[in-house]
């Protein structure tokens, strides 16, 4: 399917690794020029070069922390200087955070809220006015199935995912008449470094029966136990969904949270 994306410009946060990087690759493979945002500048520059060299598109790496209130406007200004405009926005920055209401701290809530929800809100606000002037735009917010099916072991992440889903719907309704479509993807368990670093320690703490297994073996076992399709997702599984939602071929889907979890309603 030709997604009719050639020549578009995408801004992707959390773009250096995992789902964010995979979305950048999928878009670049469809002829999209990409603005990649992430914290670690040397690694980000390398990731941007990999995509530019492989797909022959223009890639602008912009290093920064999404909790910085000035970052969205700075990134958009740089993107407009280089490319003229931003057509597509993917709010992917953030991570899962294990813990119940009683075990999470005020600092956990503040940092996760700023990183995931507030950053999404600010980047949307930064790109939408120009999209409205051009009467076209696409936005995808990466959420979690926990925003629909909350798990008390992931209270912070799932409360914020519910907020992301709600804001996605509200925003979609407010800008649809301007040709801007806004959707979220409710992601289940996806095999990324982020998942391994932030979720596996919690799983191992709660499942002593897994102590003698490698990380790969634990993830394979959990995939079979928790996911009807029998495996964890791969970043590419999410990227292809995002690419369609961001494309010219999507003319009628907006305000939705698309579940991408292999049929699972929880993953730990």
N, C-alpha and C positions, 0 to 999 in steps of 0.2 A: 504494500500500500504506500503510495506517495503521500506523505503527510503535509506536503506543500509548505515546508518550513525553510527552504533554501533562502539564505540572506537575512533571516530573522536574527535578532539579538536577544540572548537570554542572560539573565543574572541569576546565579545559583549560589546560595550560602551553604556553608559546610561542605565545600566542593572538593576538598583535597583528597578524601578517601571515601570508601564505602558507597552508600546510596548516592550521595551527592556527586562523587566522581563518576559513578556509573551513569547518572542522568546527564552529566556533561558529555560523556562519550556518546551516548545515544543521540543527543541533540546534534553534536558535531558530525556524527555519521549521516545525519539528515541535512547537513549544510548550514547549521546554525553557528554563528559567531557567539562566543561565550565569555562572560565576565565571571571569573571564579573568585569567590570570597572565602577565606579561611584564615586562621590565626598564624600558623607557622610559615613564615615567608619563604625560607629556602626550599622546603618541601612543596609549597604551593607553586613556586616558580617551576620546579621540576615537573610537577603534575601538569601544569599548563603547557609546557613545552612538549610533553608526551602527546597530548591531545592535538596540538597544533601540527606537529610533525606527522602524526598518523593520519589525520583527516583533512589537512590542508585548509583549515579554517583559521580565522583570527581569534586569538585567545588573550584576554586581558586579566592577569592575576592581580588582585587587590588584597593585601594582607590587612587584617584587622579583627578585633574582637567584637562580636555582634552585640555585646552588652554596652558598648560605647555608643552613647546617644547620637553622636555626630557621624557615625559610620554610614548609615543609609544615605544621607544626603551627599556625603563625600564620594561614595561608590557610584551613585547615580550621576553625579557631575562628571566623574572620570569617564564613565561609560558614554555619556552624551558627547564628551569631547572627542573620544576615539571613534564612536560608531554613529553618533547623531541621536540615538534614541534607545530605549529598552522596550522590546515587544513582549518578553516572557519573563516571569519571575518565579523562582522556585525557592521557597523558604524551607530549607532542610537542616539548618544549624540546630544543634541540640543533641541530647543523648538520653538514654534511659537511666533512671535512678531508682535503685531498689530501696525499699523501706516502707514501713507502715506509718500511720499518723503519729504513733507514739515514739517511733525510733528516728524519725526525720527531725532535723533541726530548723530553726528559723533561717539559718544561712542556706540550708538546702533549698528551702522554698524560694528565698530571694534570688539565688543564683539560677535555679532552674526556670523561674518565671521570667527573669530578664533574658536568659539565653534562648528560650523556646518561644514563649508567648509574646513578650514585649518586643523582641526583635522582629518577629513576624509582622506585628502591627505596624512597626515603624517602617519596615521596608515596603509594605503595601502602601502606606501613606506617601512614601517617597516616589513611587513609580506611577501611581494611579492618575494624578493630574495630567501628565503628558499622554498617557494612554487615552484618557478621555478626549483630549484635543485631537488625537488621531482616530478616535472612534473604533479602536481595536486594541485588544490585549488579552493575555492569558496568565493566570496565576494558579500555581499548585502549592499547597501547604502540606508538608509531610507530618502526619499525625500518627496515631497508634490505634489499633483495635481496642486498646484499653479505654479510649474515649467513649466507646460504645458498650464494652463489656469490662467494667473496672475490676481489677485484681488488687486486693488490699495489700499485697506484697510490693506494689508499685504505685503507692498512693499519689506521690507528687506527679510523676509522669502521666498518670492516667487522668488525674484531675485537670492538668493542663491540656491534655489531648482533648478532653471534652470541651474545654474553653476554645481551643483552636477550631474544632468542628463547628461550634456555635458561631464564632466570629466569621468563619468561612461562609456559612449560610447567610448570615446577616449582610456581609459585604457583597456577596454575589447578588443578592436582591437589590442592593443599592446601586450597583454599577452595570447591571445587565443591559439597560437601555442604551448604554454607551458602547456596546459591543465588546464588553470585557467579561470573560467567563472565569469564575473562581471556584476551584474545587480542592478537596483534601484527599489524601490517600491514607487510610487507616492501616498502617503496616503491622504485620505480625512479627514473628521471630525471623530475622534475616541474619545470615552468617556474615558478620562484619567484625573488624577489630574492636569497634565500639561495644558490640554485644559481648565479645569475649572478655573485655576489660571490666565492664560495668555490671554484667549480669551473671557470668559464670561463677565469680566468687560467692555470690549470694546463693546460687543453686547448690554449689558444693557444701556450703555451710548447712543448708537444709536437707541435703541428701548425702549422708555419710556412705551410703552404698555405692556412690560413684567415685570414691576416693582414689581407687587404683586405676581409673580410666583417664586417658588423655583428653584435652579440650575437644579435639575433633570427635572422639568417641562419645563424649558427653552430649555434644550437640547433635550427633547422629541419633543417639538414643532418645533424647528429648523430642527430636523431630518425629520419630516414630510414635512416641507416647502421646504427644500433644496435638499433632497436626494430622488432619484426615488425609491429606495427600502424602503423608509419610516422610516428610523432610522439612528442614528449614528452608526459607526462601534464600535466593541469591540477590545481590543488588540489582542485577540485570532484570529480574522479575518485576521490580518496582519501576525501573527506568523506562521500560516499554509502555507501561501504563501512563506514566507521567508524560512521555512524548506525545501520546495520542491526545491527552487532555490539553496539552499546550499547543496543539497543532491547528492548522486551518481546517482540517477534516472534522474537528470537534466544533459543531455549530449549535448543539442543543443540550449539552450536559453542563449544568452549573449549579452551584450550591450544594453539591453532593460530597459525602465522604465515602469513597470507594474502598471497600474492604479488600485488602490484599494480604491474606493470612493463611492461605492454603486450607481455608475452612475452619481454622481454629478460632476459639474465642478467648484463649489464654495460652501462654507459652512457658509458664513456670509455676 
